[in-house]
Amino acid sequence: MSPRPSSRPLEASVEDQVADEAAILDGLRRQDLGALARAFDRWHHRVRVLARRLLSDAAAAEDVVQDTFTALPRAVRGFRGEVALETFVLAIAVKRARHHRRAAARRQRALARLNNEARNPLRDPEQETYRRQLGLRLAAALDRLPLPQRIAFVLCEIEELTSSQAAAVAGVPEATVRTRLFHARRRLRDWLEMERGP
């Protein structure tokens, strides 16, 4: 009768994984970049696959991967060990993906509002098609704004902060935010008018 295969190699493998996870956790709590690199090596693929399934956009998924591991050292302070560290990392990724989707939706609403301000009230199918194309071009126009104006526009129109909240985030007086927002809106409106033509 042949001897039964030992289960010790499997047990050792599980024990090794648990010990490695504990070492990563300890390192993250000490803000050790080596531990963050080990966490990235171990879980980045799972996070990327999850993000792609949630967002259906490879570029956005990459942003979520980066955001997840950037947030991990700080987030791990609240880790209580009720779930595996991998589960905790995936939960961060889900939160980041939700935030990304909300931000994208806010951006689309803000661009639509701005587009509505500049459009001709007369509606026809040709105009509707042109307006959709214009909305896509508007996203590119944001990149042309000077950075201070873009920050003001994004914080107030897309992130929907008040001017005082935006001022606190940007580290400038509230009046400066309002001025920059005014100029950003005017530039974008002028650009829309030029795109629309006579």
LINDAWO-V685518 format. One record per helix or strand of 3 or more residues. SS is the DSSP state (H for helix, E for strand). FROM is the first residue (numbers start at 1). LEN is the number of residues. If there is no record, write none. Layout:
SS & FROM & LEN
SS & FROM & LEN
This chain:
H & 8 & 22
H & 33 & 23
H & 58 & 21
H & 85 & 34
H & 125 & 20
H & 147 & 12
H & 163 & 8
H & 174 & 23
